[in-house]
Amino acid sequence: MVRPSWLRVPALCVVVLLALPGCSFGRAEGATTPGAAGTASPTPDGRRVSLVQRLGDGPVRNLEVDPSGRWQCRDCAGDGVDATGTLSPEQTKRLQRMLADPAIAKETDQARGYKQGCIGVLTSTLLVPPDLTVTIQDCPGEPKPKVAYDVLLLVTQATPAEDKG
């Protein structure tokens, strides 16, 4: 499978990116949004997920999906253009089921004792507030965490960044 050149970034750069001040991955769970007449309304039930991807030393792709299924992707297709959209109701329900699955907590970097295994490969980091971080690398022979990998596939295939090569 040929991957677009925009996905090339070392995993260390992803870690550095995540530590940079001013990098926002969306509103915290339970935050409110302005409603009609200036009142606050709660965000939809569910969990937000952010995806940071990089292949080799290429640019970073940053995708955020809110609990309602709305997504925003910065430089999603590697052409410098931001994209937005909405998952289908079925995709949104499926995503929320996976994010609520207790098994995903056992797939976090901390729970797995994750260490970077390859350099120059596609590195995908899922961030699920308040404290879940799962890193997946496309290393030959490296096992993929089941639930997190299914989340990764769903959100990448539902956006313009799906690898069609």
MIBAVEX-735527 format. One record per residue: residue number from 1; residue in one letter; chain; y, x, z of N, C-alpha, C in turn. Coordinates in nm, 3 decimals, decimal comma. Each point is the difference from the previous one (the first is absolute). Last residue first. Layout:
BEGIN
NUM_a_A_Y_X_Z_Y_X_Z_Y_X_Z
...
END
This chain:
BEGIN
165_g_A_0,463_-0,439_-0,220_-0,054_0,109_-0,083_-0,141_0,016_0,023
164_k_A_0,319_-0,297_0,223_-0,074_-0,061_-0,110_-0,064_0,104_-0,091
163_d_A_0,210_-0,071_0,522_-0,040_0,105_-0,094_-0,088_-0,062_-0,107
162_e_A_0,400_-0,238_0,298_-0,145_0,006_-0,019_-0,031_0,103_-0,107
161_a_A_0,443_-0,140_0,165_-0,052_0,136_0,009_-0,150_0,007_-0,018
160_p_A_0,289_-0,406_0,020_0,007_0,071_-0,129_-0,061_0,140_0,002
159_t_A_-0,200_-0,365_0,342_0,135_0,048_-0,030_0,000_0,075_-0,133
158_a_A_-0,392_-0,174_0,237_0,089_-0,117_-0,014_0,144_0,039_-0,033
157_q_A_-0,360_0,315_0,088_-0,036_-0,075_-0,120_0,091_-0,120_-0,024
156_t_A_0,051_0,272_0,390_0,032_0,078_-0,119_-0,033_-0,077_-0,128
155_v_A_-0,096_-0,195_0,427_0,145_0,014_-0,020_0,035_0,084_-0,123
154_l_A_-0,465_-0,073_0,113_0,069_-0,127_-0,022_0,148_0,023_-0,031
153_l_A_-0,266_0,376_0,118_-0,030_-0,052_-0,133_0,076_-0,129_-0,029
152_l_A_0,040_0,184_0,435_0,061_0,088_-0,100_-0,025_-0,053_-0,142
151_v_A_-0,220_-0,215_0,353_0,145_-0,029_0,004_0,070_0,081_-0,108
150_d_A_-0,449_0,095_0,060_0,015_-0,131_-0,064_0,147_-0,044_-0,001
149_y_A_-0,106_0,390_0,232_-0,012_0,024_-0,144_0,012_-0,131_-0,078
148_a_A_-0,006_-0,019_0,471_0,125_0,059_-0,047_-0,005_0,025_-0,151
147_v_A_-0,394_-0,157_0,208_0,105_-0,103_0,003_0,130_0,057_-0,057
146_k_A_-0,374_0,313_0,018_-0,025_-0,124_-0,076_0,116_-0,098_-0,003
145_p_A_0,018_0,544_0,020_-0,009_-0,105_0,102_0,001_-0,136_-0,068
144_k_A_-0,198_0,437_-0,242_0,121_-0,081_0,007_-0,017_-0,102_0,113
143_p_A_-0,226_0,520_-0,099_-0,019_-0,145_0,018_0,134_-0,072_0,015
142_e_A_-0,097_0,455_-0,287_0,059_-0,044_0,127_-0,018_-0,151_0,015
141_g_A_-0,137_0,264_-0,394_-0,093_-0,007_0,111_0,057_-0,045_0,133
140_p_A_0,345_0,181_-0,346_-0,140_-0,025_-0,036_-0,088_0,001_0,124
139_c_A_0,509_-0,147_0,035_-0,078_0,123_0,002_-0,143_-0,033_-0,039
138_d_A_0,461_-0,256_0,047_-0,101_-0,007_-0,105_-0,071_0,134_-0,012
137_q_A_0,236_-0,226_0,456_0,016_0,094_-0,110_-0,111_-0,019_-0,102
136_i_A_0,269_-0,275_0,430_-0,117_0,004_-0,087_0,031_0,098_-0,112
135_t_A_0,188_-0,177_0,524_0,019_0,084_-0,117_-0,132_0,008_-0,076
134_v_A_0,260_-0,332_0,387_-0,127_0,038_-0,061_0,030_0,079_-0,127
133_t_A_0,237_-0,223_0,481_0,021_0,089_-0,114_-0,137_0,043_-0,050
132_l_A_0,251_-0,372_0,374_-0,116_0,037_-0,080_0,042_0,086_-0,118
131_d_A_0,276_-0,230_0,366_-0,052_0,134_0,024_-0,123_0,040_-0,081
130_p_A_0,280_-0,432_0,014_0,087_0,101_0,057_-0,059_0,140_0,001
129_p_A_-0,012_-0,193_-0,415_0,064_-0,002_0,132_-0,081_-0,082_0,099
128_v_A_-0,169_0,276_-0,425_-0,001_-0,138_0,044_0,062_-0,002_0,140
127_l_A_-0,075_0,339_-0,459_0,068_-0,013_0,128_0,006_-0,148_0,034
126_l_A_-0,280_0,368_-0,351_0,033_-0,138_0,035_0,061_0,000_0,139
125_t_A_-0,069_0,385_-0,407_0,012_-0,027_0,143_0,045_-0,143_0,019
124_s_A_-0,232_0,358_-0,394_0,056_-0,132_0,028_0,003_-0,019_0,152
123_t_A_-0,063_0,403_-0,410_-0,002_-0,028_0,144_0,074_-0,130_0,023
122_l_A_-0,236_0,310_-0,426_0,071_-0,120_0,039_-0,018_-0,022_0,150
121_v_A_-0,041_0,503_-0,148_-0,064_-0,126_-0,038_0,087_-0,117_0,041
120_g_A_0,068_0,485_0,094_0,028_-0,034_-0,139_-0,066_-0,128_-0,048
119_i_A_-0,227_0,241_0,405_0,139_0,024_-0,038_0,014_-0,039_-0,148
118_c_A_-0,357_-0,148_0,432_0,023_0,054_-0,133_0,150_0,020_-0,022
117_g_A_-0,180_-0,166_0,419_-0,116_0,069_-0,054_0,023_0,068_-0,133
116_q_A_0,265_-0,177_0,487_0,013_0,012_-0,146_-0,116_0,083_-0,054
115_k_A_-0,072_-0,276_0,445_0,065_0,125_-0,039_0,002_0,005_-0,152
114_y_A_-0,113_-0,380_0,439_0,022_0,036_-0,140_0,072_0,133_-0,015
113_g_A_-0,226_-0,296_0,360_0,026_0,144_0,012_0,029_0,059_-0,136
112_r_A_-0,080_-0,472_0,113_-0,094_0,078_-0,082_0,014_0,150_0,021
111_a_A_0,290_-0,303_0,229_-0,137_-0,041_0,034_-0,103_0,082_-0,077
110_q_A_0,462_0,068_-0,100_-0,032_0,043_0,135_-0,146_-0,032_0,035
109_d_A_0,173_-0,153_-0,411_-0,013_0,146_-0,001_-0,043_0,051_0,137
108_t_A_-0,146_-0,496_-0,104_0,126_0,074_0,006_-0,027_0,150_-0,002
107_e_A_-0,322_-0,378_0,008_0,017_0,082_-0,121_0,129_0,082_0,002
106_k_A_-0,144_-0,332_0,327_-0,097_0,110_0,009_0,011_0,094_-0,119
105_a_A_0,262_-0,394_0,022_0,043_0,086_0,111_-0,094_0,119_0,018
104_i_A_-0,101_-0,345_-0,312_0,101_0,092_-0,052_0,052_0,093_0,110
103_a_A_-0,313_-0,359_0,088_-0,061_0,122_-0,052_0,105_0,100_-0,049
102_p_A_0,097_-0,456_0,152_-0,003_0,103_0,103_-0,058_0,133_-0,048
101_d_A_0,264_-0,366_-0,305_-0,137_0,038_0,030_0,000_0,112_0,106
100_a_A_0,389_-0,195_-0,221_-0,034_-0,053_0,133_-0,141_0,040_0,043
99_l_A_0,173_0,115_-0,431_0,087_0,065_0,097_-0,028_-0,046_0,143
98_m_A_-0,236_-0,204_-0,361_-0,040_0,141_0,014_0,085_0,071_0,106
97_r_A_0,110_-0,445_-0,108_-0,132_0,005_0,066_-0,043_0,144_0,023
96_q_A_0,393_-0,071_-0,247_0,022_-0,026_0,142_-0,133_-0,002_0,077
95_l_A_-0,019_0,050_-0,471_0,064_0,115_0,062_0,017_-0,020_0,150
94_r_A_-0,159_-0,364_-0,250_-0,101_0,106_0,008_0,057_0,124_0,068
93_k_A_0,294_-0,354_-0,089_-0,096_-0,038_0,105_-0,105_0,109_0,019
92_t_A_0,304_0,059_-0,352_0,070_0,010_0,129_-0,094_-0,034_0,114
91_q_A_-0,155_-0,056_-0,443_0,011_0,142_0,035_0,065_0,019_0,137
90_e_A_-0,019_-0,438_-0,167_-0,135_0,047_0,028_0,003_0,147_0,040
89_p_A_0,405_-0,200_-0,147_-0,040_-0,050_0,132_-0,140_0,048_0,041
88_s_A_0,257_0,322_-0,328_-0,042_-0,141_-0,009_-0,036_-0,047_0,141
87_l_A_0,362_0,383_-0,038_-0,144_-0,016_-0,015_-0,030_-0,149_-0,017
86_t_A_0,473_0,215_-0,142_-0,069_-0,073_0,106_-0,148_-0,006_-0,032
85_g_A_0,459_0,341_-0,125_-0,086_-0,109_-0,043_-0,062_-0,067_0,120
84_t_A_0,334_0,450_-0,214_-0,029_-0,096_0,106_-0,090_-0,108_-0,056
83_a_A_0,197_0,548_-0,108_-0,060_-0,127_-0,043_-0,024_-0,088_0,122
82_d_A_0,300_0,472_-0,200_-0,059_-0,074_0,111_-0,053_-0,133_-0,053
81_v_A_0,069_0,481_-0,272_0,041_-0,139_0,013_-0,072_-0,063_0,120
80_g_A_-0,068_0,451_-0,185_0,126_-0,008_0,071_0,048_-0,141_0,025
79_d_A_-0,425_0,144_-0,198_0,109_0,004_-0,098_0,137_-0,011_0,066
78_g_A_-0,467_-0,037_0,187_0,036_0,138_-0,029_0,113_0,014_-0,100
77_a_A_-0,185_-0,410_0,200_-0,072_0,044_-0,120_0,036_0,143_-0,040
76_c_A_0,194_-0,194_0,398_-0,138_-0,045_-0,004_-0,079_0,054_-0,119
75_d_A_0,450_0,057_0,257_-0,051_0,088_-0,105_-0,148_-0,027_-0,025
74_r_A_0,108_-0,267_0,391_0,100_0,095_-0,047_-0,065_0,100_-0,094
73_c_A_-0,116_-0,527_0,159_-0,053_0,132_-0,029_0,111_0,088_-0,055
72_q_A_-0,125_-0,496_0,280_0,105_0,080_-0,062_-0,057_0,140_-0,017
71_w_A_-0,185_-0,550_0,109_-0,010_0,145_0,000_0,119_0,062_-0,071
70_r_A_-0,209_-0,487_0,260_0,104_0,063_-0,083_-0,016_0,151_0,010
69_g_A_-0,269_-0,312_0,254_-0,053_0,046_-0,128_0,106_0,059_-0,093
68_s_A_0,032_-0,161_0,471_-0,002_-0,113_-0,093_-0,056_0,038_-0,137
67_p_A_0,061_0,323_0,364_-0,106_-0,097_0,030_-0,007_-0,119_-0,095
66_d_A_0,194_0,460_-0,198_0,027_-0,073_0,124_-0,106_-0,108_0,022
65_v_A_0,016_0,498_-0,258_-0,040_-0,139_-0,017_0,024_-0,070_0,133
64_e_A_0,142_0,490_-0,289_0,001_-0,078_0,124_-0,038_-0,144_-0,033
63_l_A_-0,014_0,541_-0,219_-0,021_-0,142_-0,020_-0,003_-0,069_0,135
62_n_A_0,121_0,496_-0,265_0,009_-0,070_0,128_-0,003_-0,150_-0,027
61_r_A_-0,099_0,525_-0,229_0,002_-0,144_-0,028_-0,003_-0,069_0,135
60_v_A_0,151_0,524_-0,162_-0,060_-0,093_0,095_0,016_-0,143_-0,050
59_p_A_-0,032_0,463_-0,319_0,087_-0,084_0,084_-0,079_-0,095_0,089
58_g_A_-0,250_0,453_-0,147_0,084_-0,098_-0,068_0,084_-0,082_0,096
57_d_A_-0,355_0,364_0,049_0,138_0,024_0,042_0,098_-0,094_-0,069
56_g_A_-0,508_-0,142_0,076_0,044_0,138_-0,016_0,141_0,019_0,053
55_l_A_-0,062_-0,471_-0,005_-0,107_0,075_-0,064_0,053_0,141_-0,024
54_r_A_0,115_-0,449_0,344_0,046_0,116_-0,073_-0,122_0,071_-0,060
53_q_A_0,191_-0,478_0,303_-0,098_0,071_-0,082_0,065_0,118_-0,069
52_v_A_0,048_-0,412_0,408_0,066_0,119_-0,052_-0,106_0,077_-0,076
51_l_A_0,072_-0,528_0,208_-0,087_0,098_-0,063_0,088_0,112_-0,053
50_s_A_0,011_-0,442_0,382_0,070_0,091_-0,090_-0,102_0,101_-0,052
49_v_A_0,006_-0,526_0,246_-0,068_0,126_-0,031_0,088_0,079_-0,096
48_r_A_0,005_-0,450_0,384_0,063_0,074_-0,109_-0,084_0,126_-0,025
47_r_A_-0,166_-0,483_0,230_0,037_0,140_0,015_0,059_0,053_-0,128
46_g_A_-0,021_-0,522_0,244_-0,076_0,098_-0,076_0,054_0,139_0,022
45_d_A_0,255_-0,496_0,005_-0,110_0,058_0,077_-0,074_0,098_-0,088
44_p_A_0,513_-0,073_-0,117_-0,128_-0,072_-0,007_-0,105_0,070_0,087
43_t_A_0,496_0,058_0,161_-0,070_0,037_-0,122_-0,133_-0,076_-0,002
42_p_A_0,407_-0,225_0,264_-0,098_0,108_0,011_-0,060_0,032_-0,136
41_s_A_0,506_-0,173_0,069_-0,132_-0,060_-0,012_-0,102_0,113_0,005
40_a_A_0,555_-0,113_0,139_-0,108_0,095_-0,026_-0,131_-0,075_-0,010
39_t_A_0,521_-0,166_-0,132_-0,101_0,002_0,106_-0,108_0,100_-0,036
38_g_A_0,391_-0,121_-0,277_0,009_0,114_0,089_-0,100_0,001_0,114
37_a_A_0,032_-0,329_-0,368_0,108_-0,018_0,097_0,002_0,111_0,104
36_a_A_-0,448_0,005_-0,242_0,115_-0,079_-0,044_0,098_-0,013_0,115
35_g_A_-0,289_0,415_0,070_-0,036_-0,127_-0,062_0,125_-0,072_-0,045
34_p_A_-0,160_0,543_0,109_0,100_-0,106_0,008_-0,048_-0,125_-0,071
33_t_A_-0,358_0,313_0,230_0,084_0,008_-0,118_0,103_-0,111_0,009
32_t_A_-0,329_0,303_0,372_0,049_-0,125_-0,057_0,084_0,028_-0,123
31_a_A_-0,451_0,255_0,254_0,145_0,001_-0,016_0,044_-0,131_-0,064
30_g_A_-0,461_0,143_0,088_0,064_-0,093_0,092_0,151_-0,001_-0,011
29_e_A_-0,228_0,435_-0,168_-0,073_-0,125_0,017_0,069_-0,088_0,103
28_a_A_0,302_0,348_-0,263_-0,108_0,003_0,097_-0,064_-0,138_0,012
27_r_A_0,238_0,171_-0,455_0,032_-0,061_0,128_-0,122_0,004_0,091
26_g_A_0,026_0,370_-0,391_0,013_-0,143_0,016_0,026_-0,043_0,142
25_f_A_-0,043_0,454_-0,149_-0,116_-0,065_-0,058_0,002_-0,148_0,030
24_s_A_0,358_0,453_-0,034_-0,032_-0,130_0,057_-0,120_-0,057_-0,071
23_c_A_0,271_0,484_0,098_-0,104_-0,059_-0,084_-0,043_-0,129_0,065
22_g_A_0,318_0,289_0,207_0,058_-0,084_-0,104_-0,102_-0,057_-0,096
21_p_A_-0,113_0,456_0,246_0,083_-0,110_0,050_0,056_-0,078_-0,117
20_l_A_-0,474_0,262_-0,028_0,142_0,010_-0,030_0,078_-0,115_0,061
19_a_A_-0,488_0,074_0,000_0,074_0,044_0,117_0,151_0,007_-0,024
18_l_A_-0,319_-0,116_-0,340_-0,011_-0,101_0,104_0,081_0,037_0,123
17_l_A_-0,034_0,307_-0,360_0,080_-0,116_-0,038_0,000_-0,104_0,111
16_v_A_-0,280_0,373_0,048_0,140_0,037_0,019_0,089_-0,119_-0,032
15_v_A_-0,452_-0,054_-0,088_0,021_0,007_0,144_0,145_0,033_0,030
14_v_A_-0,126_0,008_-0,444_-0,002_-0,138_0,047_0,026_-0,002_0,149
13_c_A_-0,046_0,416_-0,202_0,129_-0,060_-0,033_0,005_-0,145_0,046
12_l_A_-0,405_0,236_0,041_0,096_0,047_0,099_0,137_-0,060_-0,026
11_a_A_-0,351_-0,075_-0,309_-0,007_-0,086_0,118_0,100_0,042_0,105
10_p_A_0,107_0,101_-0,517_-0,091_0,047_0,104_0,004_-0,092_0,122
9_v_A_0,087_-0,170_-0,508_0,072_0,046_0,119_-0,099_0,052_0,102
8_r_A_0,037_-0,288_-0,500_-0,038_0,134_0,045_0,088_0,047_0,115
7_l_A_0,000_-0,418_-0,294_-0,072_-0,008_0,127_-0,037_0,137_0,056
6_w_A_0,221_-0,101_-0,429_0,091_-0,031_0,111_-0,070_-0,006_0,134
5_s_A_-0,219_0,066_-0,435_0,059_0,121_0,056_0,089_-0,028_0,119
4_p_A_-0,424_-0,318_-0,128_0,134_0,029_-0,049_0,058_0,122_0,071
3_r_A_-0,531_-0,048_-0,067_0,104_-0,053_0,088_0,136_0,038_-0,056
2_v_A_-0,534_-0,072_-0,193_0,123_0,078_-0,009_0,106_-0,067_0,085
1_m_A_-0,561_0,005_0,015_0,117_-0,085_0,000_0,124_0,090_0,000
END
